[in-house]
Amino acid sequence: MPRWVNSDHLTVLGFLGMILAGVSYSFAKWYPAVAFPAAVVCLGINWFGDSLDGTLARYRNQQRPRYGFYVDHIIDSFGAIFLIGGLGLSGYMTGTITMALIIAYLLLSIELYLATYCVGVFRLSFSIWGPTELRVVLAIGSFVLLQKPIVRIAGAEYFLCDVAAVVAIVGMFLMTVVNTIRNTMRLYKEERIR
């Protein structure tokens, strides 16, 4: 990485990638053959910036733990709104599912950040699912949407994005509930009233 590029530059690049991915998805209503591949490229830009900003700071011994944690995660929250909002505007996902997905994401994020502060444990991944894997699934799904935006389940037709989003919502909600119970029990045991 050139010396003039620092971790803040990469953070901004990652954020711009997420915004542009959302904008690309929103144009899928009119230009799906261009919009979906553009969104995949933008997800790649997001991955590059978001994955390397902390790595570069550590490599150059320029860590700012509180600043980096705060900026990275608030940008991720705004980025998720742009990305999911773009899908909602695309015509490939219904508005109600879009809002439920944003709420589930932000609720899980709140639990993770509270756990980081109160328990001292930050979990970026769950089982095999981390940010990189989710970007890969979203990229593959973007190309699938070009061929099969509607799926049939039990004789009824649904948007593929809605079905995938409902699975994600249920998964995030379950992770939030399980982590909430686990962390509440741990904190209760650690801070018993005697």
N, C-alpha and C positions, 0 to 999 in steps of 0.2 A: 504494500500500500504506500503511495507517495507520502512524504512527510507532511505535506500541506493538508492532507486529509486526516481529520481526527474523528473520534467516536461520535461527536455531535453531528458532523456531516452525515455519517452513516445512519444515525437515528432519524434525521430529517429525510434522507433518501428513502428509508424504510416506510416512514409515514406517508410520504408522497406516493410511494408505490401502492399503499393501501387505499388512499384517497382515489387514485386513478383507477384502481381495480373496481371500486364502487361506481365510479363514473362510467367505466366501460360496461359494467353490468347494466346500468340504467339505460344505456343505448341499445341493449340487446332487443328491446321492444321493436326497434326499427331496423337495426342492422346486425342480426345475430351472428352472421358469418364473419363479421369483423370484430364485433364487440366481445364475444367469448374468447377468441384467441388473444385479443388485446388484454383482457382481464388476466389471462394466464401469464402473459409477459409481465404485467404489473405485479402479480403475486410473486413472481421470481425476483423482481426488483425489491419488493418488500422483504422477502426472505434474505436477500443479500445484505441489505442495510440492517435489518433487525437482528440477524444472526451474528454479524461481525462487529457491531458497535461495542459491545462489552468485551469481546475477545481482543479487539485492538487496544482498548483501554488497559486491559490486563497485560498484554504483550509489551506495551510501552510504559508500564508501571504508572499509569495516570488514572487509577481507579478513583471514583467518587461514589462510594456505595449508596449513600442516601439519595444524592442527586440522580444517579443512574437508575436506581430502583424506582424513584418517583416518576421521573420523566418517561422512562420506558413503559411503565404500566399505565400512566394516564394517556399516553399516546396510543397504546394498544386499545384502550377503552374507546377513545374517539375514532380510531381506525376501524374498530368493529362496527360502530354505528354507521360509518360511511360504507363499509363493505356490505353489511347486511341490508342497510337502507337501499343501496344500489340494486341488490337482488330483489328487494320489495318493489322497486320502481320498474323493474325489467318486464313485468307482466308474466314472469315465470314463477312467482311466489305470491301468495295472497297476503294482504295487508295484516290480517290478524296473526298469521303464522310468523310474519316478519317481526311484528312487535313482541310476540311471545319469545322468539329466538333472541332478540336483543335483551329482553328482561332476564331470560335464563342465563345468558352470557354475563351480564352485569352482576347478577346475584351470585354466581359462582366466583366472579372476580372479587366481589366484596368479601366473601368467605375466605378466599385465599389470602387477601391482604390483611384481614383481621387475624388470621392464623399466623401469618408472618410476624405480626407485631406481638400478639399475645402468647404464642407457643414457641416462636422462634424457628418455625419450619416453613419453608416456601417450596411448594410442589409445582413445578412447571409442567410436568407430564403425569398422566394417569395411565397405568399399564403401558400399552404400546402407543398411546395417543399423546402426542406433544404438538407444539406449533408447526413443526416441519411436516409431520404426517398429515395434519389437518389441511395444510396448504396443498399437499400432493393430492389428497382426496378431492379437494375443491377444484383443483386444476383438471383432474380426470373427469370429474362431474361436469365441468364446463363444456368439455368436448362431447360428453354423452348427451347434454342438453341440445346440441345441434341436431342430433338424430332422433332423440326420444324424450321430448319435454313432458309427455303425459304417460302415466303408467296406470295399468288396471289392477285393482286389488278387490277381490271378492265381487267382481262384476261391475265395480264403480271406477270411474276415471278420476285421477288426481294429478296435480302437478308433481313431477319428480322432485322439485325443490321443496315442496310442502312435505312430502313423505320423508325426505332426508332431514329436513329441519325438525320434524316431529321426533324422529329418532334422536337427533342431537339435543333437543329440548329435554326429552326424558332422561337421556344420559347425564346432561349437566345438572338437572334437578336432583337426580339420585346421588351424584357426586357431592352436591352441595349438602344434601340431607345427611349422608353418611359422614362427611367430614365435620359437619356441625355437631352431630352426636358424639363422634370420637373426640373432638377438641373440647367440647363442653365437659365430657366425663373426665378427660385428662386434667383440665383446669380445676374442676371441682375437687378432684383428689389432691392436687397440688396445693390448693388454697382452702383446705377444710377449716371450718370454724371450730375451735377447740374449747 
